[in-house]
Amino acid sequence: ICKSGIIPLLLFVYIFTFLMGVPANILAFCTFCRKVRTRAAPIDVLLLNLTISDLIFLAFLPFKMKEASDNMAWVLPFPLCPLTGFVFYVTIYNSTLLLTAVGVERYLGVAYPLRYALCRRPRYAVVACVLFWVVTSLNLSIVYIMPYAQWENDTAKPPSTCYLKFNDAELEILVRVRLELFLVLFCVPFVICCFCYVNFILILSRLPNISRRRRLRAIGLALGTLVVFAVCFGPYNASHVVGYARQESEEWRNVALLSSTLNACLDPFIFYFSSAAVRSMLKHCFKNVAAKLHILRCG
């Protein structure tokens, strides 16, 4: 079902992402919950939703680990197959939209500071987040429907794999849906993200009343977000285009998907540079750990 050399790579990336992503995102989640309860800003709402999306993704990652350890055969209860696949892909594409929204928010804040301050309301960010979840869920609904359709069309016994093998009729539908995902949920957000961050960098470079350290940190965040966006989501979405051109489901899709998986443990770095609250919480945690280690050493 899957080349034996790929399985260790899949397991390594899944386990690494899980071990690194869970504590980092839990820390970010606690920080943003506290921030939203006290004095919420639109970017805090967006980053909180990005954290929630990553935590949901990580909660279902053990099922993908189990699948990989079984050489991509699905031996778990079958209802977990469509649910895991649906949640897995929805949270990945939801991240692209949320990262784009963060870029738009930051661009508007420096390009139109006075005008944007008048209409800068957290509830607009909440509405945007709800729309993102709805859009991604509707677009990825085929991931939930397809396994059940395969079960009904084939035999009384559920398929031995989960969203991996497709006949010609299924592929004809699937490659078109994947191309639409590439255009709507990757290309459009990426173009918007590039526009916002490039102009964000140009505006910051011309501002005289901003410290060099703050300017470099903001520019580094912008460039880092674009790199994360392209590296994490580019390869997997490129497989959609190749699959459409060749009218088949590419074998290397699982490997391309690994970069998207890693996004769950890279997002906390974006949180760190985007939010002073996260930086403050992290410094507080480090101080507490250092103090306890000092007490143990002295004791």
PyMOL commands that set and color helices and strands:
alter all, ss='L'
color gray80, all
select helices_A, chain A and resi 6-39+42-69+80-111+113-118+122-139+141-153+168-206+212-246+253-274+276-298
alter helices_A, ss='H'
color red, helices_A
deselect
rebuild
show_as cartoon
